[in-house]
Amino acid sequence: MANRFDAIVVGAGPAGNAAALTLARGGLDVLQVERGEAPGTKNVQGAILYADALERVVPGCRRGAPLERPIVEQRMWMMDESSYVGTHFRAPRGEGPPGRYTILRAPFDRWFSEKVREAGALLICETTVRELLVERDRVVGVRTERAGGDVHADVVVLADGVNSRLAVVAGLRPELRATEVALAVKETVFLERGTLEARFNIGRDEGVATEMMGAITRGMVGTGFLYTNKESVSVGVGCLLAHFKATGLRPYDLLEQLKSHPAVAPLLRGGEAREFAAHLLPEGGYDSLPGMHGDGWVMVGDAAHLNNAVHREGSNLAMTSGRLAGEAILKLKAGGRPMTARNLSAYREALARSFVIKDLHRYRRVPRLLENNRQFFTDYPELVNHAVAKMLQVDGIDKRTKQREALRAFRDRRGLGGLAGDAFKLWRALGSRGGR
């Protein structure tokens, strides 16, 4: 292996692959380092793939990528202990290519990585990057665990995930805070294909994504999900790491509770759980974003905390940031300009013009709102479910009386001031432009 490259990409997830592919197709000599046995062996995600972001990196990706099911129906459930109130949106197929798909990360990452290798990048797996090489406050390469493992480059792309110990040790970003990351756990439960399609009311080439909140997180800030694959479903739940630490609750117990919920258990009945995984997710939003560039380096994907927790979007932000970083580097190389912090600010500026930063900025107040107002995960799901159950019950009591009882229950639980305050907080966080 050569000891010098134009660019080194650390990590082979969606962000790292998007960056490496962009750079390699632009004619640069690229080294990509992955500590897993192969791309995808250690990567965890729900997983929803946003095809537009991938299409901008791999044109025509829908024809060859190992996609599971295009999502034709989105379900959103607000749950109490035994019921849920939800909304469904279902769009017919045929009006343009699908925008979202379920995927399994292992085969998808292998396919994506193969595209990177076809473009000419050198991928080395089962190799850990121990530290960044720094000379006169400039990143000039990486030190791997291999013998003679110092490798130099004009620029290093950090795509090594939410932990990014390389960036922390090098002082490029602070340590993770438990209030800014969620711990999510998931199982892949296999079902006979016909059974799965009958239970979710979908055709052979259709999928459903269900997002859940409420009693399933036992008062902690978090959500659950249930996604259909070809012959399996991905079911999981995640909550703020700080709340797990404070309560002592175990993530796996939360997952078992979700799987046994009366609304979920029938969908999983008879299935075989074959895979279990856990993963940290960046949840701090705009105000937790670290510096994303410096002398000789850029940071992309989860390493840069690019995750939209409000809309449950991550892979599209990862691939977009990887592509934009690659494009910024290519422009600098084409112009013969050095990889200084000032010049690499073009990457951050491109992010700011994209949906990535615009969306994160719009919802910048939401993480703190939810962290400090757990009633949105406890009181309101219970009250809403109780009110709907009463209104639908035919028992000789007139509907006006039931409406008054429901309103009284909300007032007794939260108080008039609390209700008004909660409504204002939500409006301020979701309806404003994200300023302080």
Secondary structure, 3 states (H helix, E strand, C coil): CCCEEEEEEECCCHHHHHHHHHHHHCCCCEEEECCCCCCCCCCCCCCEEEHHHHHCCCCCHHHCCCCCEEEEEEEEEEECCCCEEEEEEECCCCCCCCCEEECCHHHHHHHHHHHHHHCCCEEECCCCEEEEEEECCEEEEEEECCCCCEEEEEEEEECCCCCCHHHHHCCCCCCCCCCCEEEEEEEEEECCHHHHHHHHCCCCCCEEEEEEEEHHHCCCCEEEEEEECCCEEEEEEEEEHHHHHHHCCCHHHHHHHHHHCCCCHHHHCCCEEEEEEEEEEECCCHHHCCCCEECCEEECHHHHCCCECCCCECHHHHHHHHHHHHHHHHHHHHCCCCCCHHHHHHHHHHHHHCHHHHHHHHCCCHHHHHHHCHHHCCHHHHHHHHHHHHHHCCCCCCHHHHHHHHHHHHHHHHHHHHHHHHHHHHHHHHHCCCCC
